[in-house]
Amino acid sequence: MDTRVIRRMTWVGFILLIGGLFYYQIIRGDYYLKRSKANYIRVIPQATIRGSILDRSGNLLAFDKPTFSIAVIPYQIRNKEKRLFYELASFLRVQEKDIIGNYKHNLKSLFSPTSIMDNVTKEEALRIKERFGDVVMIKETPLRFYPSGYEFSHVLGYVKKAQVLYDKLKNYGYTPSQRVGFLGIEQYYDSYLRGEEGGKLVEVDSQERIVGFLGEQLPQKGKDIALTIDSRMQKIAYEALSGYKGVVILMDSNNGDIFVLCVRPSYDLNRMTKGQGVRDLLSDERKPLINRAIQSAYPLGSVFKPIMATAGLEEKFITRNTIFNCPGYFMLAGTKFSCWDVHGSQNVTDALAHSCNVFFYNLGLRLGIERISHWAKKFSLAKKTGIDLPYEIRGFVPTSKWKRRYKRRIWFTGDTINTSIGQGYLKATPIEALVAITVFANGGYIVTPHLIKKVGSKETLLVRKNYLNISPYSLRIVKEGLRDVISKSTGTAHMLSSLHLGIAGKTGTAQNPGKSHGWFVGFFPYHNPKYSICVFLENGGSSHEALGVVYKFLSRLKSEGLIKTDIYVKNNNQ
């Protein structure tokens, strides 16, 4: 191409560029300067609807319901906020300090809507708008609601705005106004439940009037979640625990489905969502915020004896016919270790049925602490169960090495004696105790307990089992002993035989510095187990109190047709 043509094209381009700059900066300069100073781009957030939580039958346990809040634009009410807040308080007959407090707490930007009153009824919102006009904004916001806030508090958890922990959450895509799950299912499955916020991108002038619409992203609702929990069973358990600090758990023995996970004392989820009564809960000596099913470990007492019996049979230190005599006590180096009764000659099934301490003192000495610890750990007593709830702790199984290292003392034979009956340093959570007893119900498997049943329309497959490779011989003998606990007239839980549910299990009274704890763990029906149960009463006094709760709970389930067993036992022989 001719160089003169190229030169001319270059000059033309340069002149056009100069002309464009002259037009936008000189001729239209004042116009764009004004827009750059007075106009702003704003994002008007749109809250998402959080996914609902349902029980196994589709009954709602948690859902969002619409509420209204009153908001102001701080920039619009500059130098007028005191009078506005006074007039609003007078109009609504509320404390002015509450409005001012909300304003200061929620203020993030001069140009962002700032809530000054939440949970306003639709009628109140319309009255406010009619009286104050464009000075206030009416925002429709979702509020989390729990139809049975007390009964499900430790299962569900609650939600609050992410701003409470925003420094930790901002790297995970949360905005300060977005709600996040705290504790329970709300926290564990928050990624499914939360959804995605939307927003409108608008252009506003210096008076915050919208002068342009730039785009919109619609909020996406979170996924609904169905749990394995049966809400009717849960409410019956809550009533059965009335007056106690304790736990009731009912689980499918074969797949780990949790039908009931009830803890008392509890708290009102609806108040927690609104930030009400938090200080009272934190100062409550009963510690209602603790999920005792998974967050507290206790001495097991005699519910540890089935594991001891299994260890003795598997290690060949005893057989079905091994006999120890119980005179009501056991002497060791001049120290008397008591039994709660005089049982006489006891084999292993007798000792389980009568909860004979002396039998297990003798067995413990034969096994030694290392074998006892090995079998306790084999039954997962020092390992988290993996239940789908946050903040689960694990129990503790002592060893002689541990005591030397952390207690700076040697392991004494008396320590072995105490461990043999579930006392001493040995501790477990109620959910661990339930998983351990379930081994005898399902033929030797550790199952992982879980609460999730369905996410959206998809069924979840969380059934996990670990085979312990215990001989059928040992399992059968221990299982027979657990049956005799209920079926024999001298069994420690014979009162449950009148339920005719084919229950097998073990009672336990665990001593501690305060009032004793009461335990019962078991399963039913005996010949084809479907359900595993754990009832634990913190400082309940004895296993007899725990049996009373078991009886009230299961009798209600049976009378209301909520439990299905393949056979109902017609007599006490089961």
C-alpha positions in Angstrom: 0.0 0.0 0.0 1.2 3.6 -0.8 2.9 5.2 2.2 1.0 8.4 1.5 -2.3 6.5 2.0 -1.1 5.0 5.3 0.0 8.4 6.5 -3.4 9.9 5.6 -5.2 7.1 7.4 -3.1 7.6 10.5 -3.8 11.4 10.5 -7.6 10.7 10.1 -7.5 8.3 13.1 -5.6 10.7 15.2 -8.0 13.6 14.3 -11.0 11.3 15.2 -9.4 10.4 18.5 -8.8 14.1 19.4 -12.3 14.9 18.3 -13.8 12.3 20.6 -11.8 13.4 23.6 -12.7 17.0 22.9 -16.4 16.1 22.7 -16.5 14.0 25.9 -14.1 16.1 28.0 -14.9 19.7 26.8 -18.3 19.8 25.2 -19.9 17.1 27.5 -17.4 17.3 30.3 -19.8 19.1 32.8 -22.5 16.5 32.2 -20.2 13.5 32.9 -18.6 15.2 35.8 -22.0 15.7 37.3 -22.9 12.1 36.8 -19.6 10.8 38.3 -20.1 12.9 41.4 -23.9 12.5 41.9 -24.7 9.1 40.6 -23.8 5.8 42.2 -24.3 2.1 41.4 -26.1 0.2 44.2 -26.8 -3.4 44.8 -30.1 -4.1 46.4 -29.7 -7.5 48.0 -32.6 -10.0 47.7 -32.6 -12.7 50.5 -32.9 -16.3 49.5 -35.3 -18.8 51.0 -33.5 -21.3 53.0 -34.3 -25.0 52.4 -36.8 -26.6 54.7 -36.0 -29.5 57.1 -38.5 -32.3 57.3 -38.8 -35.5 59.3 -38.9 -39.0 57.7 -42.7 -38.7 57.0 -42.5 -35.2 55.5 -43.6 -33.2 58.5 -41.9 -29.8 58.6 -39.4 -29.3 61.4 -37.8 -26.0 60.1 -38.9 -23.6 57.4 -38.8 -19.9 56.4 -41.8 -17.8 56.8 -42.1 -14.2 55.4 -41.8 -11.3 57.9 -41.4 -7.6 57.4 -38.7 -5.2 58.5 -38.4 -1.4 58.5 -35.3 0.1 57.0 -33.9 3.5 56.2 -31.2 4.8 54.0 -28.7 6.5 56.4 -27.7 9.1 53.7 -31.3 10.2 53.3 -32.0 10.8 56.9 -28.8 12.7 57.7 -29.3 15.1 60.6 -33.0 13.9 60.9 -32.5 10.5 62.4 -33.2 11.6 66.0 -36.6 13.1 65.2 -37.5 10.2 62.9 -36.6 7.6 65.5 -38.6 9.4 68.2 -41.7 9.7 66.0 -41.4 6.0 65.0 -41.1 4.9 68.6 -44.1 7.0 69.6 -46.2 5.8 66.6 -45.4 2.1 67.3 -45.3 2.5 71.1 -41.9 0.9 71.4 -38.7 1.9 73.1 -36.7 4.5 71.1 -33.5 3.0 72.4 -34.3 -0.3 70.7 -34.7 1.5 67.3 -31.4 3.4 67.8 -29.7 0.2 68.9 -30.8 -1.7 65.8 -29.7 1.2 63.6 -26.2 1.3 65.0 -25.9 -2.5 65.0 -27.0 -2.9 61.3 -25.4 0.2 59.9 -22.9 -0.8 57.2 -23.0 2.0 54.6 -24.6 5.4 54.2 -26.2 4.2 51.1 -27.3 0.7 52.0 -30.8 0.0 53.5 -30.3 -0.4 57.3 -32.9 -2.3 59.3 -34.2 -0.5 62.4 -37.1 -2.9 63.2 -37.5 -6.6 62.5 -40.4 -9.0 62.6 -43.0 -6.4 61.9 -46.5 -7.7 60.9 -47.8 -6.9 57.5 -50.5 -4.6 59.0 -47.9 -2.7 61.0 -45.6 -2.3 57.9 -48.5 -0.8 55.9 -49.4 1.6 58.7 -45.7 2.8 59.0 -45.4 3.2 55.2 -48.6 5.2 55.1 -47.5 7.5 57.9 -43.8 8.0 57.0 -43.9 7.6 53.2 -40.6 7.3 51.3 -38.5 8.1 54.4 -38.7 4.4 55.3 -38.4 1.2 53.3 -40.5 -1.9 53.9 -38.4 -5.1 53.3 -39.9 -8.5 53.2 -37.4 -10.9 54.8 -37.6 -14.6 55.6 -37.5 -15.7 59.2 -36.6 -19.2 60.3 -39.4 -20.9 62.2 -39.3 -24.1 64.2 -42.8 -25.6 65.0 -41.3 -27.6 67.9 -38.3 -25.6 68.9 -37.7 -27.2 72.3 -38.1 -30.9 71.2 -35.7 -30.7 68.3 -33.2 -28.1 69.6 -30.2 -30.3 69.7 -31.0 -32.0 66.4 -31.7 -29.0 64.3 -29.6 -26.1 65.6 -30.6 -22.6 64.5 -29.7 -19.8 62.1 -28.3 -16.3 62.5 -26.8 -13.7 60.2 -23.3 -14.4 59.0 -22.1 -11.1 60.3 -21.7 -12.7 63.7 -18.7 -14.7 62.4 -18.1 -12.9 59.2 -14.3 -12.8 59.5 -14.3 -16.6 59.4 -17.1 -17.0 56.8 -16.3 -14.4 54.2 -13.8 -16.7 52.5 -16.6 -19.2 52.0 -18.8 -17.0 49.9 -21.0 -15.6 52.7 -22.2 -12.0 52.8 -22.8 -10.3 56.2 -26.6 -10.3 55.7 -26.8 -13.9 54.7 -28.0 -16.4 57.2 -25.8 -19.3 58.4 -26.5 -22.4 60.4 -25.3 -22.7 64.0 -25.2 -26.1 65.6 -27.1 -29.2 64.6 -28.4 -30.0 61.1 -28.6 -26.3 60.2 -24.8 -26.1 60.5 -23.8 -29.6 59.3 -25.8 -29.3 56.1 -25.6 -25.5 55.7 -24.1 -25.8 52.2 -27.3 -27.5 51.0 -29.8 -25.4 53.0 -28.4 -21.9 52.5 -29.2 -21.3 48.8 -27.8 -18.3 47.0 -28.7 -14.6 47.5 -29.8 -12.5 44.6 -29.7 -8.8 44.0 -30.7 -5.9 41.8 -28.0 -3.7 40.3 -29.3 -0.1 40.0 -28.0 3.4 39.4 -29.1 6.0 41.9 -28.6 9.8 42.2 -27.4 11.7 45.2 -30.9 11.5 46.7 -30.8 7.7 46.4 -33.5 7.9 43.7 -33.2 5.1 41.2 -32.3 6.5 37.8 -31.3 3.3 36.0 -31.6 -0.4 36.2 -28.5 -2.3 35.3 -29.4 -6.0 35.9 -30.8 -8.6 38.3 -29.8 -11.9 39.7 -32.7 -13.9 41.2 -32.1 -15.6 44.5 -31.9 -19.4 44.5 -33.8 -21.3 47.2 -31.8 -23.8 49.2 -32.4 -27.5 49.0 -34.9 -29.2 51.3 -33.6 -31.9 53.6 -35.5 -34.9 54.9 -34.2 -36.5 58.1 -34.5 -40.1 59.5 -36.1 -38.6 62.6 -39.7 -39.5 63.4 -41.2 -36.4 64.9 -43.9 -38.2 66.8 -41.4 -40.5 68.5 -39.2 -37.5 69.3 -42.0 -35.7 71.1 -42.9 -38.8 73.1 -39.2 -39.1 74.1 -39.2 -35.4 75.2 -42.2 -36.0 77.4 -40.7 -39.2 78.9 -37.5 -37.2 79.9 -39.5 -34.6 81.7 -37.9 -33.6 85.0 -34.5 -35.2 84.0 -31.2 -34.1 82.5 -30.6 -36.8 80.0 -30.8 -38.5 76.6 -33.1 -40.8 74.7 -31.8 -42.2 71.4 -33.6 -44.8 69.2 -31.8 -46.1 66.1 -32.3 -48.7 63.4 -29.9 -51.5 64.5 -29.0 -52.5 60.9 -28.5 -49.3 59.0 -27.9 -46.6 61.6 -31.1 -44.5 60.9 -31.7 -42.3 63.9 -35.5 -42.2 64.8 -35.1 -40.3 68.0 -32.3 -38.1 69.4 -33.8 -36.2 72.3 -31.8 -34.3 74.9 -33.0 -32.4 78.0 -32.7 -29.7 79.2 -33.3 -28.0 75.8 -34.0 -24.5 74.6 -36.3 -22.6 72.2 -34.8 -22.4 68.7 -37.2 -19.6 67.8 -35.8 -17.4 70.5 -32.3 -18.2 69.6 -32.9 -17.3 66.0 -34.1 -13.9 67.2 -31.1 -13.5 69.6 -33.3 -13.7 72.7 -32.4 -15.3 76.0 -28.8 -16.2 75.0 -27.3 -14.8 78.2 -29.7 -16.8 80.3 -28.8 -20.0 78.5 -25.1 -19.4 78.9 -25.5 -18.8 82.6 -27.9 -21.7 83.2 -26.2 -24.3 85.5 -28.0 -27.1 83.8 -26.1 -26.3 80.6 -29.0 -26.7 78.1 -26.9 -25.7 75.1 -24.8 -28.9 75.4 -25.9 -31.8 73.3 -25.4 -34.5 75.9 -25.9 -37.3 73.3 -22.7 -36.5 71.5 -20.8 -33.7 73.4 -20.5 -35.2 76.9 -18.7 -38.4 78.0 -19.6 -40.2 81.2 -18.6 -43.3 83.2 -20.4 -46.3 81.6 -20.9 -48.4 84.7 -22.4 -51.8 84.1 -23.3 -51.2 80.5 -19.6 -51.9 79.8 -20.0 -55.5 81.0 -21.2 -57.0 77.7 -18.0 -55.8 76.1 -16.0 -57.4 79.0 -17.9 -60.6 78.5 -17.1 -60.6 74.8 -13.4 -60.0 75.5 -13.3 -62.8 78.0 -15.0 -65.3 75.6 -12.9 -64.2 72.6 -9.6 -64.3 74.5 -10.5 -67.8 75.9 -10.3 -66.8 79.5 -13.9 -67.9 80.1 -16.5 -70.1 78.5 -20.2 -70.3 78.9 -19.7 -72.6 81.9 -17.0 -70.7 83.8 -18.2 -70.0 87.3 -17.2 -67.3 89.8 -18.7 -67.1 93.3 -20.1 -63.8 94.5 -20.3 -63.4 98.3 -21.2 -59.8 97.8 -17.7 -58.5 97.7 -14.2 -59.1 96.3 -11.0 -58.8 98.3 -7.8 -57.6 96.8 -4.7 -56.9 99.0 -6.9 -56.1 101.9 -9.2 -53.8 100.0 -12.9 -54.8 99.6 -14.5 -54.1 96.3 -18.3 -54.4 96.7 -21.0 -56.0 94.7 -24.5 -54.6 95.0 -25.9 -58.0 96.1 -24.9 -61.5 97.1 -25.3 -63.5 93.9 -23.5 -66.8 94.7 -22.3 -68.9 91.8 -22.5 -67.1 88.5 -21.7 -68.0 84.9 -21.4 -65.3 82.3 -25.1 -65.1 81.3 -26.1 -65.0 85.0 -23.6 -62.3 85.7 -25.0 -60.2 82.8 -28.6 -60.8 84.0 -27.8 -59.9 87.6 -25.1 -57.3 86.8 -22.7 -59.1 89.2 -19.6 -57.0 89.9 -17.6 -59.9 91.4 -17.8 -62.0 88.2 -16.3 -59.1 86.2 -13.7 -58.3 88.9 -12.4 -61.8 88.4 -12.6 -61.6 84.6 -10.9 -58.2 84.6 -7.9 -59.6 86.5 -7.6 -62.4 84.0 -7.7 -60.1 81.0 -5.6 -57.3 82.3 -5.9 -53.6 81.4 -4.3 -53.9 77.9 -6.7 -56.5 76.7 -9.6 -54.6 78.2 -8.5 -51.4 76.5 -8.1 -53.2 73.2 -11.6 -54.6 73.3 -13.1 -51.3 74.4 -11.5 -49.6 71.5 -12.6 -52.4 69.1 -16.2 -51.4 70.1 -15.3 -47.8 69.2 -15.6 -46.4 72.7 -12.6 -44.1 72.0 -13.6 -43.0 68.6 -16.2 -40.6 67.2 -19.2 -42.4 65.7 -19.3 -40.1 62.7 -22.9 -39.0 63.2 -23.8 -36.1 61.0 -23.8 -33.4 63.7 -21.1 -30.9 64.5 -18.9 -30.9 67.5 -19.1 -34.6 68.4 -16.5 -35.6 71.0 -15.1 -39.1 71.6 -15.0 -41.1 74.8 -11.8 -42.2 76.6 -10.3 -45.6 77.1 -7.4 -45.7 79.6 -4.1 -47.7 79.4 -1.3 -48.2 81.8 1.0 -46.2 79.4 -1.4 -43.3 79.4 -1.5 -43.2 83.2 2.3 -43.2 83.5 2.6 -40.4 81.0 -0.2 -38.1 82.0 -0.9 -39.0 85.6 2.7 -39.7 86.5 1.7 -42.8 88.4 1.8 -46.5 87.7 -1.3 -48.5 86.9 -2.6 -50.4 89.9 -4.5 -53.7 90.0 -7.3 -51.7 91.6 -7.5 -49.6 88.5 -8.1 -52.7 86.5 -10.8 -53.8 88.9 -12.6 -50.5 88.5 -12.3 -50.5 84.7 -13.8 -54.0 84.6 -17.2 -52.6 85.7 -17.1 -49.5 83.6 -15.8 -47.1 86.3 -12.4 -45.4 86.9 -11.1 -43.5 83.9 -13.2 -45.1 81.3 -15.8 -42.8 79.7 -18.1 -42.7 76.7 -20.8 -40.6 75.1 -24.4 -41.9 75.0 -24.2 -42.3 71.2 -21.0 -44.4 71.6 -22.7 -46.6 74.1 -25.6 -47.1 71.7 -23.4 -48.0 68.8 -21.5 -50.5 71.0 -24.6 -52.4 72.2 -25.9 -52.5 68.6 -23.0 -54.9 67.8 -25.0 -57.6 69.6 -28.2 -56.7 67.7 -26.9 -56.9 64.1 -24.5 -59.8 64.2 -21.2 -58.1 64.9 -21.2 -54.7 63.0 -20.3 -51.2 64.1 -22.8 -49.0 62.3 -22.4 -45.3 61.7 -25.5 -43.5 63.0 -26.9 -40.8 60.8 -29.8 -38.3 60.5 -29.9 -37.5 56.8 -32.4 -39.3 54.7 -32.9 -37.2 51.6 -31.4 -34.1 50.0 -33.8 -32.5 47.6 -35.4 -35.4 45.8 -32.4 -37.6 46.0 -32.2 -40.4 48.6 -28.9 -40.5 50.5 -27.0 -43.8 50.9 -25.0 -43.2 54.1 -25.2 -46.8 55.5 -21.7 -47.7 56.7 -20.8 -50.8 58.6 -17.6 -52.2 60.0 -17.5 -55.9 60.7 -15.7 -56.7 64.0 -15.0 -60.4 63.3 -16.3 -61.6 66.6 -17.2 -65.2 66.7 -21.0 -66.1 66.5 -20.4 -68.2 69.6 -19.4 -65.2 71.7 -22.1 -63.0 70.3 -24.8 -65.6 70.9 -23.8 -66.1 74.6 -23.6 -62.4 75.4 -26.9 -61.8 73.5 -28.5 -64.5 75.7 -27.3 -62.8 78.8 -28.7 -59.5 77.6 -32.0 -61.2 77.0 -32.0 -62.6 80.5 -31.6 -59.1 81.9 -35.2 -58.6 81.0 -36.8 -62.0 80.8 -35.6 -63.5 84.1 -37.5 -62.5 87.2 -34.2 -61.8 88.9 -32.9 -59.7 85.9 -32.1 -56.1 86.6 -34.5 -54.8 84.0 -37.3 -57.4 84.4 -39.9 -54.5 84.6 -39.6 -54.1 80.8 -40.8 -57.7 80.2 -44.4 -56.6 80.6 -44.0 -54.5 77.4 -43.8 -57.8 75.4 -41.4 -56.3 72.9 -38.7 -58.9 73.1 -36.2 -56.5 74.6 -32.6 -57.4 75.4 -30.2 -55.0 77.1 -28.1 -53.9 80.0 -28.7 -51.6 82.9 -26.0 -49.4 84.5 -25.6 -47.2 87.6 -22.4 -45.2 87.1 -20.8 -43.6 90.2 -19.2 -40.2 89.9 -18.4 -37.3 92.4 -22.1 -36.2 92.4 -25.3 -38.2 92.2 -25.0 -41.4 90.2 -25.8 -41.6 86.5 -28.5 -44.0 85.3 -28.1 -46.1 82.0 -30.0 -48.5 79.9 -28.9 -49.7 76.5 -30.5 -52.4 74.5 -32.3 -53.6 71.4 -35.5 -55.4 70.3 -37.2 -57.6 69.2 -34.7 -60.2 70.4 -34.9 -62.8 67.5 -34.8 -60.2 64.7 -33.6 -56.9 66.1 -34.9 -53.7 64.4 -34.4 -51.0 67.1 -31.5 -50.1 69.4 -32.1 -47.8 72.3 -30.1 -45.8 74.8 -31.5 -43.9 77.8 -29.1 -42.0 79.9 -29.9 -39.8 82.9 -27.2 -37.5 84.1 -27.2 -37.6 87.9 -30.4 -39.6 87.7 -29.6 -41.6 90.8 -29.7 -45.2 89.4 -30.5 -47.4 86.5 -34.0 -47.8 88.0 -34.8 -44.2 87.1 -33.6 -44.8 83.5 -35.8 -47.9 83.3 -38.8 -45.8 84.2 -38.0 -43.5 81.3 -37.6 -46.5 78.9 -40.9 -47.9 80.0 -42.8 -44.7 79.5 -41.2 -44.1 76.2 -41.7 -47.6 74.7 -45.1 -48.2 76.1 -46.3 -45.0 74.4 -44.7 -46.0 71.1 -46.3 -49.3 71.2 -49.8 -48.1 72.2 -49.7 -45.5 69.4 -48.5 -48.1 66.8 -45.2 -46.3 66.1 -42.9 -49.2 66.5 -43.1 -52.3 64.3 -41.7 -55.6 65.5 -41.8 -58.9 63.6 -43.0 -60.7 66.7 -44.6 -59.5 69.9 -43.6 -61.7 72.8 -46.6 -63.2 74.6 -44.8 -64.3 77.7 -41.9 -63.5 79.8 -39.7 -66.3 78.4 -39.2 -64.4 75.2 
